[in-house]
Amino acid sequence: MVNEKSFIQETATVIDALKKLDEASSKILLVVNSQKILKGIISDGDIRRSILSGYDLKNTIQSVYNKTPIIVFKNEYSREKIQKILVDNEIEALPIVDDNRRVVDFVKWEDVFSSKKSIKSGNQLKDIPVVIMAGGKGTRLEPFTTVLPKPLIPIGDKTILEKIMEEFSNYGVNKFFLTLNYKGEMIEAYFKSIEKKYDISFVWEKDFCGTAGSLKLLEELVQGTFIVSNCDIIIKADYEDVINFHRHNKAQVTTISSMLHHTIPYGVVEFHNGGEIKGIREKPELNFTINTGLYILEKECLKYLLKDTYMDMPQLIENLMKNNKRAFTYPVKESDYIDIGQWDEYRSAVKKLGIA
């Protein structure tokens, strides 16, 4: 039986589709009519491309969704056939329809394989190192961080840092750099004491150098493309696609951004000069594209940093753009961005990761 959350009609807006994808915790929705006849599918990739092309999110999905998806008819269904189609076409899910194209099932990767692992090979990022900025004081998580550094705060039976590194290691990343400062000795000692399937190097900053400044210490340690992540976020993205996007656009820096929906819980009064009311919008919804704290960079970017000098990533990106360097963003849906930076987000992250 198909979960109703996986259905959407073509009269829905792009914003509606984004919300549904978040609610269904899925990458794909089935576009159907009122009789559940399949019209097509819409994926988070379809929405991403529409956002980047400047498409108005309040418009319908009619010109966005895929009207010729791969399907399987019910009378042709077999587990082996479904597995082959998913692997050969590198897709996450497949609609099953009857002779009238009415949806009867929706088979996902994990339904026909033994795990939820990616359909990719798992080695796409084996030559790309990841830098995790782990030197901050973690003041938003006080008083916990007065005793334990934020990167070592547990998420289930592992630390935040291990969860982040596991996400990357699924794509073949085997080289990590941790920039350290506050309680860095504890972080270094912890990772030297555990078994791990990847290599970690520790880079020490003398002073707090911001979310970009300490990258200058890596100038002789990285070559070409590398990834930078804050130590309190997990992004559920297809990192091979992110890297391909970055390289296709010949970008020096690509930020991963997230679509955020926020409803104002009040009526918003709009008025002319002098106070005459133009109108009242009841509980308007606002949509933002926010910076998540994860970046793809080229080594060339490090030339725009000064040694032992404070600089945050937005300032570095501004400096790059002033020097005619290409900067892009790769949007992901809200549920793919897991923030662990303060207590409310920490509790939400634990729930999103299925730990509690």
C-alpha positions as CSV (number, residue, x, y, z in Angstrom):
1,M,0.0,0.0,0.0
2,V,1.4,3.4,-1.0
3,N,1.6,6.0,1.7
4,E,-0.7,8.9,0.9
5,K,2.1,11.3,1.8
6,S,3.8,10.1,-1.4
7,F,1.0,11.4,-3.6
8,I,0.8,14.9,-5.0
9,Q,-1.4,16.5,-7.7
10,E,0.0,18.6,-10.6
11,T,-1.9,21.6,-9.4
12,A,0.2,21.7,-6.2
13,T,2.9,24.4,-5.9
14,V,6.6,23.8,-5.6
15,I,6.4,24.8,-2.0
16,D,3.7,22.2,-1.5
17,A,6.0,19.6,-3.0
18,L,8.9,20.6,-0.8
19,K,6.7,20.2,2.3
20,K,5.4,16.8,1.1
21,L,9.0,15.6,0.5
22,D,9.9,16.6,4.1
23,E,6.7,15.0,5.5
24,A,7.3,11.7,3.6
25,S,11.0,11.7,4.4
26,S,11.5,10.8,0.7
27,K,13.3,12.0,-2.4
28,I,10.4,11.3,-4.7
29,L,6.7,12.0,-4.9
30,L,4.1,10.4,-7.3
31,V,2.2,13.0,-9.3
32,V,-1.4,11.6,-9.7
33,N,-4.9,12.7,-10.5
34,S,-7.9,12.2,-8.1
35,Q,-8.2,8.6,-9.3
36,K,-4.5,7.9,-8.5
37,I,-3.7,7.6,-12.2
38,L,0.0,8.3,-12.5
39,K,0.9,11.5,-14.3
40,G,4.6,11.5,-13.5
41,I,7.1,11.9,-10.6
42,I,8.8,14.8,-9.0
43,S,12.1,14.5,-7.1
44,D,14.1,16.7,-4.9
45,G,16.5,17.0,-7.9
46,D,13.7,18.3,-10.1
47,I,12.8,20.9,-7.4
48,R,16.5,21.9,-7.0
49,R,16.9,22.6,-10.7
50,S,13.7,24.7,-10.7
51,I,14.9,26.7,-7.7
52,L,18.3,27.4,-9.3
53,S,16.6,28.4,-12.6
54,G,14.7,31.1,-10.7
55,Y,11.3,29.4,-10.9
56,D,8.7,31.0,-8.6
57,L,8.1,28.5,-5.8
58,K,4.5,29.6,-5.6
59,N,3.9,28.3,-9.1
60,T,2.6,24.8,-9.8
61,I,4.8,21.8,-10.4
62,Q,3.3,21.3,-13.9
63,S,6.4,22.4,-15.7
64,V,8.7,20.9,-13.1
65,Y,7.8,17.3,-12.7
66,N,9.0,14.4,-14.9
67,K,6.1,13.3,-17.1
68,T,7.9,10.2,-18.5
69,P,9.2,8.3,-15.5
70,I,10.3,4.7,-15.6
71,I,7.4,2.5,-14.4
72,V,6.7,-1.2,-14.0
73,F,3.3,-2.8,-14.7
74,K,1.8,-4.9,-12.0
75,N,1.6,-8.0,-14.2
76,E,5.3,-7.7,-15.0
77,Y,6.5,-7.3,-11.4
78,S,9.3,-9.4,-10.0
79,R,11.8,-8.7,-7.4
80,E,14.7,-9.4,-9.7
81,K,13.3,-7.1,-12.4
82,I,12.8,-4.2,-9.9
83,Q,16.4,-4.6,-8.5
84,K,17.8,-4.5,-12.0
85,I,15.9,-1.4,-13.0
86,L,16.9,0.4,-9.9
87,V,20.6,-0.4,-10.3
88,D,20.8,0.1,-14.1
89,N,19.1,3.5,-14.0
90,E,20.5,4.6,-10.6
91,I,17.1,5.6,-9.2
92,E,15.9,5.4,-5.7
93,A,12.3,4.3,-6.3
94,L,9.9,2.9,-8.9
95,P,6.1,3.3,-9.3
96,I,4.1,0.0,-9.9
97,V,0.9,0.6,-11.9
98,D,-2.0,-1.4,-13.3
99,D,-3.0,-1.5,-16.9
100,N,-4.8,1.8,-16.5
101,R,-1.7,3.4,-15.0
102,R,-3.3,3.5,-11.6
103,V,-0.7,3.4,-8.9
104,V,-0.8,0.1,-6.9
105,D,2.6,0.3,-5.2
106,F,5.7,2.4,-4.9
107,V,8.9,0.3,-4.4
108,K,12.0,2.0,-2.9
109,W,15.6,0.8,-2.9
110,E,15.4,-0.5,0.7
111,D,12.3,-2.5,-0.1
112,V,14.1,-4.9,-2.4
113,F,17.7,-4.7,-1.1
114,S,19.0,-5.7,2.3
115,S,20.0,-2.2,3.4
116,K,19.4,1.5,2.9
117,K,22.9,2.0,1.5
118,S,23.3,4.3,-1.5
119,I,22.8,2.9,-5.0
120,K,26.2,4.4,-5.7
121,S,29.5,2.5,-5.5
122,G,30.6,4.1,-2.2
123,N,33.9,5.3,-3.6
124,Q,33.0,8.5,-5.4
125,L,34.8,10.8,-2.9
126,K,37.8,8.7,-2.2
127,D,40.2,11.3,-3.4
128,I,38.5,14.3,-1.7
129,P,39.4,15.2,1.9
130,V,37.0,16.6,4.4
131,V,37.9,19.4,6.8
132,I,35.8,19.6,10.0
133,M,36.0,22.8,11.9
134,A,36.1,21.4,15.5
135,G,37.8,24.2,17.4
136,G,34.8,26.3,18.6
137,K,33.7,26.7,22.2
138,G,30.1,25.5,21.6
139,T,28.6,28.2,23.7
140,R,25.1,27.4,22.4
141,L,25.3,24.0,24.1
142,E,26.4,25.3,27.5
143,P,26.6,24.1,30.2
144,F,27.4,20.7,28.6
145,T,30.3,22.2,26.6
146,T,32.0,23.6,29.8
147,V,32.9,20.0,30.5
148,L,32.9,18.3,27.1
149,P,33.8,19.8,23.7
150,K,30.8,20.0,21.3
151,P,32.3,17.5,18.8
152,L,32.3,14.8,21.4
153,I,28.7,15.2,22.5
154,P,27.0,11.8,22.0
155,I,24.3,11.1,19.4
156,G,23.1,7.6,20.5
157,D,26.2,5.5,21.0
158,K,28.6,7.7,18.9
159,T,29.8,11.3,19.0
160,I,28.6,14.1,16.7
161,L,31.9,14.0,14.9
162,E,31.7,10.3,14.2
163,K,28.2,10.7,12.8
164,I,29.4,13.4,10.5
165,M,32.4,11.4,9.3
166,E,30.2,8.3,8.8
167,E,28.0,10.2,6.4
168,F,31.1,11.1,4.3
169,S,32.7,7.7,4.6
170,N,29.6,6.2,2.9
171,Y,30.9,8.0,-0.2
172,G,34.4,6.7,0.1
173,V,36.0,9.6,2.0
174,N,39.0,8.2,3.9
175,K,40.9,11.4,4.8
176,F,39.7,13.9,7.4
177,F,41.3,17.0,8.9
178,L,40.1,18.3,12.3
179,T,40.9,21.9,13.1
180,L,41.2,22.1,16.9
181,N,41.4,24.7,19.6
182,Y,39.0,24.6,22.6
183,K,39.4,21.3,24.5
184,G,41.2,20.0,21.5
185,E,43.3,17.6,23.5
186,M,40.2,15.7,24.5
187,I,39.1,15.4,20.9
188,E,42.5,14.2,19.7
189,A,42.8,11.7,22.6
190,Y,39.4,10.3,21.9
191,F,40.0,9.6,18.2
192,K,43.4,8.2,18.9
193,S,41.8,5.7,21.3
194,I,39.1,4.3,19.0
195,E,39.1,2.0,16.0
196,K,38.2,3.8,12.8
197,K,38.2,3.0,9.1
198,Y,39.5,6.4,8.0
199,D,42.6,8.5,8.5
200,I,42.4,11.6,10.7
201,S,45.0,14.5,11.0
202,F,44.8,17.1,13.6
203,V,45.4,20.8,12.8
204,W,45.8,23.2,15.7
205,E,45.0,26.9,15.5
206,K,46.8,29.3,17.9
207,D,43.8,31.6,18.3
208,F,40.1,31.4,17.4
209,C,40.2,32.1,13.7
210,G,36.6,31.9,12.8
211,T,34.7,29.5,10.5
212,A,37.3,30.0,7.7
213,G,40.5,31.5,9.1
214,S,42.0,28.2,10.3
215,L,41.8,26.7,6.8
216,K,45.0,28.7,6.0
217,L,46.8,26.0,8.0
218,L,45.8,23.4,5.4
219,E,47.5,25.2,2.5
220,E,50.2,22.6,2.2
221,L,48.0,19.7,3.1
222,V,45.2,19.7,0.5
223,Q,45.3,19.6,-3.3
224,G,42.4,20.6,-5.6
225,T,38.9,20.1,-4.3
226,F,38.1,19.6,-0.7
227,I,35.0,19.8,1.6
228,V,34.6,21.9,4.7
229,S,32.0,21.2,7.4
230,N,31.0,22.7,10.7
231,C,31.1,20.2,13.5
232,D,27.4,20.4,14.4
233,I,25.6,19.6,11.2
234,I,24.7,16.5,9.2
235,I,23.6,16.9,5.5
236,K,21.8,14.0,3.9
237,A,22.9,14.9,0.3
238,D,24.1,13.0,-2.7
239,Y,27.7,14.1,-2.4
240,E,28.7,12.8,-5.8
241,D,26.0,15.0,-7.3
242,V,27.2,18.0,-5.2
243,I,30.8,17.5,-6.4
244,N,29.6,17.2,-10.0
245,F,27.5,20.3,-9.7
246,H,30.5,22.2,-8.2
247,R,32.8,21.1,-11.0
248,H,30.3,21.5,-13.8
249,N,29.9,25.2,-12.8
250,K,33.7,25.6,-12.5
251,A,33.1,27.0,-9.0
252,Q,35.8,28.0,-6.5
253,V,33.3,27.6,-3.7
254,T,29.9,25.9,-3.5
255,T,27.7,26.2,-0.4
256,I,25.1,23.7,0.5
257,S,22.0,25.6,1.4
258,S,18.6,24.4,2.8
259,M,15.0,25.5,2.0
260,L,13.4,26.7,5.3
261,H,9.7,27.2,5.7
262,H,8.5,29.4,8.5
263,T,4.9,30.4,9.3
264,I,4.3,33.6,11.3
265,P,1.8,32.6,13.9
266,Y,0.0,36.0,13.7
267,G,-1.8,38.2,11.3
268,V,0.7,40.6,9.7
269,V,-0.6,44.1,9.2
270,E,0.5,46.0,6.1
271,F,-0.1,49.8,6.1
272,H,0.7,53.0,4.2
273,N,2.6,55.9,5.6
274,G,0.4,57.5,8.3
275,G,-1.0,54.2,9.4
276,E,-3.8,53.5,6.9
277,I,-4.2,49.7,6.6
278,K,-3.5,48.2,3.2
279,G,-4.4,44.7,4.4
280,I,-3.8,42.0,6.9
281,R,-2.1,38.7,5.9
282,E,-3.2,35.9,8.2
283,K,-0.3,33.7,9.4
284,P,1.8,34.2,6.3
285,E,4.4,31.7,5.3
286,L,7.9,32.8,4.6
287,N,10.5,30.7,2.6
288,F,14.2,31.2,3.0
289,T,17.3,29.6,1.5
290,I,19.7,29.3,4.5
291,N,23.4,28.6,4.7
292,T,24.0,25.2,6.3
293,G,27.7,25.4,7.1
294,L,28.9,22.9,4.6
295,Y,31.1,24.0,1.6
296,I,33.0,22.6,-1.4
297,L,36.2,24.6,-2.0
298,E,39.2,24.7,-4.3
299,K,42.7,25.1,-2.9
300,E,43.0,28.4,-4.7
301,C,40.5,29.9,-2.2
302,L,43.2,29.6,0.6
303,K,45.2,32.4,-1.1
304,Y,42.5,34.8,0.2
305,L,43.2,34.0,3.8
306,L,45.9,35.4,6.1
307,K,47.8,33.2,8.5
308,D,46.5,33.5,12.1
309,T,43.8,36.0,11.1
310,Y,40.2,35.7,12.0
311,M,37.8,35.3,9.1
312,D,34.3,33.7,8.8
313,M,33.2,31.8,5.7
314,P,30.7,34.5,4.5
315,Q,33.6,37.0,4.4
316,L,35.8,34.6,2.5
317,I,33.1,34.0,0.0
318,E,32.5,37.8,-0.4
319,N,36.3,38.2,-1.0
320,L,36.3,35.5,-3.6
321,M,33.4,37.1,-5.5
322,K,35.0,40.5,-5.4
323,N,38.0,38.9,-7.1
324,N,35.7,37.4,-9.8
325,K,35.8,33.9,-8.4
326,R,32.7,31.7,-9.0
327,A,30.5,31.0,-6.0
328,F,27.4,28.7,-6.3
329,T,24.9,27.2,-3.9
330,Y,23.4,23.7,-4.0
331,P,20.0,23.6,-2.2
332,V,18.7,20.6,-0.3
333,K,15.2,20.2,1.3
334,E,14.7,21.1,5.0
335,S,14.6,17.5,6.3
336,D,18.0,16.8,4.8
337,Y,19.7,19.5,7.0
338,I,20.2,18.3,10.5
339,D,21.5,21.0,12.9
340,I,22.9,19.9,16.3
341,G,24.2,23.3,17.4
342,Q,21.9,24.1,20.3
343,W,19.6,22.2,22.6
344,D,16.4,22.4,20.6
345,E,18.2,21.4,17.5
346,Y,20.1,18.7,19.3
347,R,16.8,17.1,20.5
348,S,15.3,17.4,17.0
349,A,18.4,15.9,15.4
350,V,18.3,12.9,17.7
351,K,14.7,12.3,16.6
352,K,15.5,12.8,12.9
353,L,18.3,10.3,13.1
354,G,15.9,7.8,14.6
355,I,17.8,7.5,17.9
356,A,15.0,8.5,20.3
